Amino acid sequence: MSYEKLSDEHAAQFDFVQGEVQKFIDDEAYHQGIERLDNILQSIGEHEEYRLLRGGLLSRRAELFLELEDDEAAWNDAQKAMNFGWYDATVYSIAGWAMYHMDDLDVASSQFDEALKLDPDRTSSLIGRAMVHMDNESWDEARIDLSHAANVDPENAAVWAMRAEVGVALGTIDAALRDIKKARDLDPEDPDYALFHARLLTATGDVQAAAKALKASIDADETPLEALLLRSHLRLLTGDTDGAREDATQASNAFAEEAFAFVQLSHVQITRGNATLALKAAERAVSLDPSLPDGYLARATAYRLQGNDDEANADLERAESAPIELPVFLMGPVTDIIDRGGFSKAVLDLAPKPKAKEAPGPEPQAPPAGNPFGKLGAPIPGLGLDPAAMLDQVFDSDGNIKPAFKPIMRMAMKNAPNLLKSVPPSMLKNMGGIDPSQLENVDMDNISEEQLEAQMRLFYKMVKSGKNPMDLMDPDD
């Protein structure tokens, strides 16, 4: 250690100066601290007897520059300190962080390695090296460093939150949920932790818990746009269109230059059946970001609601030129759990598609009594949607769920009974006369994944054959 090599006199001087510098750091008076060190360095000059002490003082000035995010100055002072013979875990860690911020990951990693050789339990160096591993997608190595940091400093919420992100990347979702809950227990008001927690709960299908988790993020001094739009989306999933509209409207007012806010607002108005307001919001989204496919998809759907097939066709072609981006914006690092491509394709396929104009034919027959879905190709009266055709996009010819759609369908099936329970009786009547009593004892939590997929295959086959899939919910069956 460099400190042990100082003379008693110089060690006492260093301790005194270090105490002063720490006060500047605690008070965030970084410029004053740098000025104080400049004066001391100037006073001791270049004398050889002060060489090691000079190195120690430069390492402290490097830390102040790092706090000011002047990474180049921090790196230069750290190198000067080493040139004067000052080698300790602190100066190596400062150099590592400076290089990390300047995107030189290899040098950053080597500096963190040196710091941890001298102090294996240094939390900041463990976190820094873990972040390098995460940027390099070396997830196992990142988890090892973060687990070590969690053992050394179990009250550090950032460590648990970072390990939750690593857990998502490794596919250990239950472990990720435990880690983000730990981070939130330590810092329940942190808006970033709340948003990540909500995203993870959304991906696992726990919609109500996700909405609850978002509260800390939405109540923050600066509410993130992602949090508002995600809650709007979650409220749509539970049928709360008033709440969904409130969130989307707030987002469009607070973030008037963000296209995603108007895409979500358009989605809400489409769900509410207000084609005029949906079109207005979609047009605003397109004007803000003409490269965003989501705006064209929303506008196409609004045109479809108005019966404007030509405009809808043109916008759908634009929308299908690239994957939609709103799901990625809403879910962030959790997107891959639900399969980004599959989720995007599902949203595109579920949007009403315009059909080619043809000569008027016979009126479509009503679906069999009690069947709200009808036969393949028969739209729901009054909505213009063809649920059976949509399901054809999700299932292959053998009735198996396409891999990209499995996470979404699992979530939908698990939430379907609760969602249907919240549907007004008048709407249930329009959906084929579903009896609400059929839903009372439906509990899908205890169904295994294999059983759930078997039920979904049977659901699809019943829809295609014109049978009533609600018979699957008979508690006596």
C-alpha positions as CSV (number, residue, x, y, z in Angstrom):
1,M,0.0,0.0,0.0
2,S,1.3,3.5,-0.9
3,Y,0.0,5.0,2.3
4,E,2.3,2.8,4.5
5,K,5.3,4.1,2.6
6,L,4.7,7.7,3.6
7,S,6.8,9.1,6.4
8,D,5.0,9.8,9.7
9,E,5.0,13.5,9.0
10,H,3.7,13.1,5.4
11,A,1.1,10.5,6.6
12,A,-0.2,13.0,9.1
13,Q,-0.4,15.8,6.5
14,F,-2.2,13.4,4.1
15,D,-4.7,12.4,6.7
16,F,-5.5,16.0,7.5
17,V,-5.9,17.0,3.8
18,Q,-8.0,13.9,3.2
19,G,-10.3,14.8,6.0
20,E,-10.8,18.3,4.4
21,V,-11.4,16.8,1.0
22,Q,-14.0,14.4,2.3
23,K,-15.9,17.4,3.8
24,F,-15.9,19.0,0.3
25,I,-17.3,15.7,-1.1
26,D,-20.0,15.4,1.5
27,D,-21.0,19.0,0.8
28,E,-20.8,18.4,-3.0
29,A,-18.4,21.4,-3.0
30,Y,-16.1,19.8,-5.6
31,H,-14.7,22.9,-7.1
32,Q,-13.7,24.3,-3.7
33,G,-12.0,21.0,-3.0
34,I,-10.0,21.1,-6.2
35,E,-8.9,24.6,-5.5
36,R,-7.8,23.6,-2.0
37,L,-5.7,20.8,-3.4
38,D,-4.3,23.0,-6.2
39,N,-2.9,25.3,-3.5
40,I,-1.4,22.5,-1.5
41,L,0.2,20.9,-4.5
42,Q,1.7,24.3,-5.5
43,S,3.1,24.8,-2.0
44,I,4.9,21.5,-1.8
45,G,6.4,22.0,-5.3
46,E,8.3,19.3,-7.1
47,H,10.7,18.2,-4.4
48,E,11.6,14.5,-4.5
49,E,10.9,14.1,-0.8
50,Y,7.3,15.0,-1.5
51,R,6.9,12.7,-4.5
52,L,4.7,10.0,-2.8
53,L,2.7,12.6,-0.9
54,R,2.1,14.4,-4.2
55,G,0.8,11.2,-5.7
56,G,-1.6,10.7,-2.9
57,L,-3.0,14.3,-3.2
58,L,-3.4,13.9,-7.0
59,S,-5.4,10.7,-6.4
60,R,-7.8,12.7,-4.2
61,R,-8.0,15.5,-6.8
62,A,-8.8,12.7,-9.4
63,E,-11.8,11.7,-7.2
64,L,-13.1,15.2,-7.2
65,F,-12.8,15.5,-11.0
66,L,-14.7,12.2,-11.2
67,E,-17.5,13.6,-9.1
68,L,-17.7,16.5,-11.5
69,E,-17.9,14.0,-14.4
70,D,-14.7,15.5,-15.8
71,D,-13.5,12.0,-16.7
72,E,-10.5,13.0,-18.8
73,A,-9.1,15.1,-15.9
74,A,-9.8,12.3,-13.4
75,W,-8.0,9.8,-15.6
76,N,-5.0,12.2,-16.1
77,D,-4.7,12.8,-12.3
78,A,-5.0,9.1,-11.6
79,Q,-2.1,8.4,-14.0
80,K,0.0,11.1,-12.6
81,A,-0.6,9.7,-9.1
82,M,0.6,6.3,-10.2
83,N,3.6,7.9,-11.9
84,F,4.6,9.4,-8.5
85,G,4.4,5.9,-7.0
86,W,0.9,6.0,-5.5
87,Y,-0.8,2.7,-6.0
88,D,-3.9,1.8,-4.0
89,A,-7.4,0.4,-4.7
90,T,-8.9,3.9,-4.7
91,V,-6.8,5.3,-7.5
92,Y,-7.2,2.2,-9.6
93,S,-11.0,2.3,-9.1
94,I,-11.1,6.0,-10.1
95,A,-9.2,5.3,-13.2
96,G,-11.5,2.4,-14.0
97,W,-14.6,4.6,-13.7
98,A,-13.1,7.4,-15.7
99,M,-12.3,4.9,-18.5
100,Y,-15.8,3.3,-18.2
101,H,-17.4,6.7,-18.7
102,M,-15.2,7.3,-21.7
103,D,-16.3,3.9,-23.2
104,D,-12.9,2.3,-23.0
105,L,-14.2,-1.0,-21.5
106,D,-11.0,-3.0,-21.8
107,V,-8.9,-0.4,-19.9
108,A,-11.7,0.1,-17.4
109,S,-11.8,-3.6,-16.7
110,S,-8.1,-3.8,-16.2
111,Q,-8.1,-0.9,-13.7
112,F,-11.0,-2.5,-11.8
113,D,-9.0,-5.8,-11.8
114,E,-6.0,-4.0,-10.2
115,A,-8.2,-2.4,-7.6
116,L,-9.8,-5.7,-6.6
117,K,-6.4,-7.4,-6.3
118,L,-5.6,-4.8,-3.6
119,D,-9.1,-4.7,-2.0
120,P,-11.3,-7.7,-3.0
121,D,-14.3,-6.3,-1.1
122,R,-14.3,-2.8,-2.7
123,T,-17.9,-2.4,-3.6
124,S,-17.5,0.4,-6.1
125,S,-14.9,-1.6,-8.0
126,L,-17.1,-4.7,-8.0
127,I,-20.0,-2.7,-9.3
128,G,-17.8,-1.1,-12.0
129,R,-16.4,-4.4,-13.2
130,A,-20.0,-5.8,-13.2
131,M,-21.1,-3.0,-15.4
132,V,-18.3,-3.7,-17.9
133,H,-19.4,-7.3,-17.9
134,M,-23.0,-6.3,-18.5
135,D,-22.0,-4.0,-21.4
136,N,-20.1,-7.0,-22.9
137,E,-23.1,-9.3,-22.2
138,S,-21.0,-11.4,-19.9
139,W,-23.9,-12.0,-17.6
140,D,-22.5,-14.8,-15.5
141,E,-19.4,-12.8,-14.6
142,A,-21.6,-9.8,-13.9
143,R,-23.7,-11.8,-11.5
144,I,-20.7,-13.2,-9.7
145,D,-19.4,-9.6,-9.0
146,L,-22.8,-8.3,-8.0
147,S,-23.4,-11.3,-5.7
148,H,-20.0,-10.5,-4.0
149,A,-21.0,-6.9,-3.7
150,A,-24.3,-7.8,-2.2
151,N,-22.6,-9.9,0.5
152,V,-20.2,-7.1,1.3
153,D,-22.8,-4.3,1.2
154,P,-26.3,-5.8,1.6
155,E,-27.9,-2.4,2.2
156,N,-26.8,-1.1,-1.2
157,A,-30.1,-1.0,-3.2
158,A,-28.3,-0.3,-6.5
159,V,-26.5,-3.7,-6.3
160,W,-29.8,-5.6,-6.0
161,A,-31.4,-3.6,-8.8
162,M,-28.4,-4.3,-11.1
163,R,-28.5,-8.0,-10.2
164,A,-32.2,-8.1,-11.1
165,E,-31.3,-6.8,-14.6
166,V,-28.7,-9.5,-14.9
167,G,-31.3,-12.0,-13.8
168,V,-33.6,-10.9,-16.6
169,A,-30.8,-11.4,-19.1
170,L,-30.0,-14.8,-17.8
171,G,-33.7,-15.8,-17.8
172,T,-33.9,-16.4,-14.0
173,I,-37.1,-14.4,-13.6
174,D,-38.0,-15.5,-10.1
175,A,-34.5,-14.5,-8.9
176,A,-34.8,-11.1,-10.7
177,L,-38.2,-10.5,-9.0
178,R,-36.6,-11.2,-5.6
179,D,-33.7,-8.9,-6.3
180,I,-35.8,-6.0,-7.4
181,K,-38.1,-6.4,-4.5
182,K,-35.1,-6.2,-2.2
183,A,-33.9,-3.1,-3.9
184,R,-37.3,-1.5,-3.5
185,D,-37.5,-2.5,0.2
186,L,-34.2,-0.6,0.7
187,D,-35.3,2.4,-1.5
188,P,-39.1,2.3,-2.0
189,E,-39.3,5.7,-3.5
190,D,-36.7,5.3,-6.3
191,P,-38.7,5.8,-9.6
192,D,-36.3,3.7,-11.7
193,Y,-36.6,0.6,-9.4
194,A,-40.4,1.0,-9.4
195,L,-40.5,1.1,-13.2
196,F,-38.3,-1.9,-13.6
197,H,-40.4,-3.8,-11.0
198,A,-43.6,-2.9,-12.8
199,R,-42.1,-4.0,-16.2
200,L,-41.1,-7.3,-14.7
201,L,-44.5,-7.9,-13.2
202,T,-46.1,-7.0,-16.5
203,A,-44.0,-9.5,-18.3
204,T,-45.0,-12.3,-15.9
205,G,-48.7,-11.4,-16.3
206,D,-49.3,-9.9,-12.8
207,V,-51.1,-6.8,-14.2
208,Q,-52.6,-5.5,-11.0
209,A,-49.3,-5.8,-9.1
210,A,-47.5,-4.1,-11.9
211,A,-49.9,-1.1,-11.8
212,K,-49.4,-0.8,-8.0
213,A,-45.6,-1.0,-8.4
214,L,-45.7,2.0,-10.8
215,K,-47.1,4.4,-8.2
216,A,-43.6,5.4,-6.8
217,S,-42.5,6.1,-10.4
218,I,-45.5,8.1,-11.3
219,D,-45.5,10.1,-8.0
220,A,-41.9,11.1,-8.5
221,D,-40.9,14.8,-9.0
222,E,-40.3,14.1,-12.7
223,T,-42.7,11.4,-13.8
224,P,-41.0,9.2,-16.6
225,L,-43.0,9.1,-19.8
226,E,-42.5,5.3,-19.8
227,A,-44.3,4.9,-16.4
228,L,-47.3,6.9,-17.5
229,L,-47.7,5.0,-20.8
230,L,-47.2,1.7,-19.2
231,R,-49.9,2.3,-16.6
232,S,-52.2,3.5,-19.4
233,H,-51.4,0.2,-21.2
234,L,-52.1,-1.8,-18.0
235,R,-55.4,-0.1,-17.4
236,L,-56.4,-0.9,-21.0
237,L,-55.7,-4.6,-20.2
238,T,-58.0,-4.5,-17.2
239,G,-60.8,-2.6,-19.1
240,D,-60.3,0.7,-17.3
241,T,-60.5,2.8,-20.4
242,D,-61.2,6.0,-18.4
243,G,-58.0,5.6,-16.4
244,A,-56.1,4.6,-19.5
245,R,-57.3,7.8,-21.2
246,E,-56.4,9.9,-18.2
247,D,-52.8,8.6,-18.2
248,A,-52.4,8.9,-21.9
249,T,-53.8,12.5,-21.9
250,Q,-51.5,13.5,-19.0
251,A,-48.5,12.0,-21.0
252,S,-49.5,13.9,-24.2
253,N,-49.7,17.2,-22.2
254,A,-46.5,16.7,-20.3
255,F,-44.5,15.3,-23.2
256,A,-46.1,17.2,-26.1
257,E,-43.1,16.5,-28.4
258,E,-42.9,12.7,-27.8
259,A,-44.6,10.6,-30.5
260,F,-45.1,7.6,-28.2
261,A,-47.5,9.6,-26.0
262,F,-49.8,10.2,-28.9
263,V,-49.5,6.6,-30.1
264,Q,-50.8,5.4,-26.8
265,L,-53.5,8.1,-26.7
266,S,-54.6,6.9,-30.1
267,H,-54.7,3.3,-28.9
268,V,-56.9,4.3,-26.0
269,Q,-59.3,6.2,-28.2
270,I,-59.5,3.3,-30.6
271,T,-60.4,1.0,-27.8
272,R,-63.1,3.5,-26.7
273,G,-64.4,3.5,-30.3
274,N,-63.7,7.2,-30.9
275,A,-62.3,7.2,-34.4
276,T,-62.1,11.0,-34.7
277,L,-60.0,11.5,-31.6
278,A,-57.9,8.4,-32.4
279,L,-57.1,9.8,-35.8
280,K,-56.2,13.2,-34.4
281,A,-53.7,11.6,-31.9
282,A,-52.3,9.3,-34.5
283,E,-51.7,12.2,-36.9
284,R,-49.9,14.1,-34.2
285,A,-47.6,11.0,-33.6
286,V,-46.9,10.8,-37.3
287,S,-46.0,14.5,-37.6
288,L,-43.7,14.2,-34.6
289,D,-41.8,11.2,-35.8
290,P,-42.5,10.2,-39.5
291,S,-40.1,7.2,-39.1
292,L,-42.1,5.6,-36.3
293,P,-44.2,2.7,-37.6
294,D,-46.5,2.8,-34.5
295,G,-48.0,6.1,-35.6
296,Y,-49.0,4.7,-39.0
297,L,-50.4,1.6,-37.4
298,A,-52.6,3.7,-35.1
299,R,-53.7,5.9,-37.9
300,A,-54.5,3.0,-40.1
301,T,-56.7,1.5,-37.4
302,A,-58.4,4.9,-36.9
303,Y,-59.1,5.1,-40.6
304,R,-60.5,1.6,-40.5
305,L,-62.9,2.6,-37.8
306,Q,-64.0,5.4,-40.1
307,G,-64.4,3.0,-43.0
308,N,-61.6,4.7,-45.0
309,D,-60.1,1.6,-46.5
310,D,-57.7,3.3,-49.0
311,E,-56.0,5.4,-46.4
312,A,-55.9,2.5,-44.0
313,N,-54.2,0.3,-46.6
314,A,-51.6,2.9,-47.3
315,D,-50.7,3.4,-43.6
316,L,-50.6,-0.3,-43.0
317,E,-48.0,-0.7,-45.7
318,R,-45.9,2.0,-44.0
319,A,-46.4,0.4,-40.6
320,E,-45.3,-3.1,-41.7
321,S,-42.1,-1.8,-43.1
322,A,-40.4,-2.0,-39.7
323,P,-41.1,-3.6,-36.3
324,I,-43.3,-1.4,-34.0
325,E,-41.4,0.2,-31.2
326,L,-43.9,1.0,-28.4
327,P,-43.6,-2.4,-26.7
328,V,-39.9,-1.9,-26.4
329,F,-40.4,1.6,-25.1
330,L,-42.9,0.4,-22.5
331,M,-40.9,-2.7,-21.4
332,G,-37.3,-1.6,-21.7
333,P,-34.7,-4.3,-20.7
334,V,-37.6,-6.6,-19.9
335,T,-38.8,-6.7,-23.5
336,D,-36.9,-9.9,-24.4
337,I,-38.8,-11.9,-21.8
338,I,-41.9,-11.5,-23.9
339,D,-39.9,-11.9,-27.2
340,R,-39.6,-8.5,-28.9
341,G,-40.3,-9.8,-32.4
342,G,-43.2,-11.9,-31.3
343,F,-44.8,-9.2,-29.3
344,S,-44.5,-6.7,-32.1
345,K,-45.9,-9.1,-34.7
346,A,-48.8,-9.9,-32.3
347,V,-49.7,-6.3,-32.1
348,L,-49.6,-5.9,-35.9
349,D,-51.7,-9.0,-36.5
350,L,-54.3,-8.0,-33.9
351,A,-54.9,-4.7,-35.5
352,P,-57.9,-4.7,-37.8
353,K,-56.8,-5.2,-41.4
354,P,-58.7,-3.6,-44.3
355,K,-60.1,-6.1,-46.8
356,A,-60.3,-5.8,-50.5
357,K,-63.6,-4.4,-51.7
358,E,-65.8,-6.9,-53.3
359,A,-69.4,-7.2,-54.6
360,P,-72.0,-7.3,-51.8
361,G,-72.7,-10.8,-50.7
362,P,-75.2,-12.4,-48.3
363,E,-75.2,-11.1,-44.7
364,P,-72.9,-13.1,-42.5
365,Q,-74.7,-15.6,-40.4
366,A,-74.8,-15.2,-36.6
367,P,-72.5,-17.4,-34.6
368,P,-74.0,-20.5,-33.0
369,A,-75.9,-19.8,-29.8
370,G,-73.6,-19.1,-26.9
371,N,-70.4,-18.8,-29.1
372,P,-69.1,-15.2,-29.0
373,F,-66.3,-16.0,-31.5
374,G,-68.1,-17.5,-34.5
375,K,-66.6,-19.6,-37.3
376,L,-63.3,-18.7,-38.9
377,G,-63.6,-15.4,-40.9
378,A,-66.9,-14.2,-39.2
379,P,-66.4,-10.9,-37.5
380,I,-67.9,-9.9,-34.2
381,P,-71.1,-7.9,-35.1
382,G,-70.6,-4.2,-34.6
383,L,-66.8,-4.4,-34.0
384,G,-65.5,-5.5,-37.4
385,L,-63.0,-7.8,-35.7
386,D,-62.4,-11.4,-36.7
387,P,-61.1,-13.2,-33.5
388,A,-60.8,-16.6,-35.2
389,A,-58.7,-15.2,-38.0
390,M,-56.5,-13.5,-35.4
391,L,-56.1,-16.8,-33.6
392,D,-55.0,-18.3,-37.0
393,Q,-52.0,-16.0,-36.8
394,V,-51.1,-17.4,-33.3
395,F,-51.6,-21.2,-33.9
396,D,-50.0,-23.4,-36.6
397,S,-51.9,-25.8,-38.8
398,D,-51.6,-28.5,-36.1
399,G,-53.2,-26.3,-33.5
400,N,-49.9,-25.7,-31.7
401,I,-49.0,-22.2,-30.5
402,K,-46.3,-20.6,-32.5
403,P,-43.2,-20.1,-30.2
404,A,-43.1,-16.3,-30.5
405,F,-46.6,-16.1,-29.2
406,K,-46.4,-18.4,-26.2
407,P,-45.5,-15.8,-23.5
408,I,-48.3,-13.5,-24.6
409,M,-50.9,-16.3,-24.8
410,R,-50.0,-17.6,-21.4
411,M,-50.5,-14.2,-19.9
412,A,-53.7,-13.7,-21.8
413,M,-55.2,-17.0,-20.8
414,K,-54.2,-16.6,-17.1
415,N,-55.9,-13.2,-17.0
416,A,-58.9,-13.9,-19.2
417,P,-61.3,-15.1,-16.4
418,N,-60.6,-12.0,-14.3
419,L,-60.9,-9.7,-17.3
420,L,-64.2,-11.3,-18.3
421,K,-65.5,-10.9,-14.8
422,S,-65.1,-7.2,-15.1
423,V,-67.0,-6.9,-18.4
424,P,-70.5,-5.4,-18.0
425,P,-73.4,-7.9,-18.3
426,S,-74.8,-6.0,-21.4
427,M,-71.5,-6.6,-23.2
428,L,-71.4,-10.2,-22.1
429,K,-74.8,-10.6,-23.7
430,N,-73.4,-9.2,-27.0
431,M,-70.5,-11.6,-26.8
432,G,-72.9,-14.6,-27.1
433,G,-74.6,-14.6,-23.7
434,I,-71.7,-15.6,-21.5
435,D,-73.0,-16.6,-18.1
436,P,-71.0,-14.7,-15.4
437,S,-71.6,-17.6,-13.0
438,Q,-69.3,-19.7,-15.3
439,L,-66.4,-17.6,-14.2
440,E,-66.8,-17.7,-10.5
441,N,-64.8,-20.8,-9.8
442,V,-62.3,-20.5,-12.6
443,D,-58.7,-20.6,-11.2
444,M,-55.9,-21.1,-13.7
445,D,-53.0,-20.5,-11.2
446,N,-52.8,-24.2,-10.4
447,I,-52.7,-25.3,-14.0
448,S,-49.3,-26.6,-15.3
449,E,-47.7,-25.1,-18.4
450,E,-48.5,-28.2,-20.4
451,Q,-52.1,-28.3,-19.3
452,L,-52.4,-24.6,-20.1
453,E,-51.1,-25.1,-23.6
454,A,-53.4,-28.1,-24.1
455,Q,-56.4,-25.9,-23.0
456,M,-55.3,-23.2,-25.5
457,R,-55.1,-25.8,-28.4
458,L,-58.6,-27.0,-27.5
459,F,-59.8,-23.4,-27.3
460,Y,-58.5,-22.7,-30.8
461,K,-60.0,-25.9,-32.3
462,M,-63.4,-25.2,-30.7
463,V,-63.4,-21.7,-32.2
464,K,-62.5,-23.0,-35.6
465,S,-65.3,-25.6,-35.5
466,G,-67.8,-23.1,-34.3
467,K,-68.2,-24.5,-30.8
468,N,-68.4,-22.3,-27.7
469,P,-65.0,-22.2,-26.0
470,M,-66.6,-20.8,-22.9
471,D,-67.6,-24.4,-22.2
472,L,-63.9,-24.8,-21.1
473,M,-64.7,-22.7,-18.0
474,D,-67.4,-25.1,-16.8
475,P,-66.3,-25.8,-13.2
476,D,-68.0,-29.2,-13.4
477,D,-65.9,-30.3,-16.4
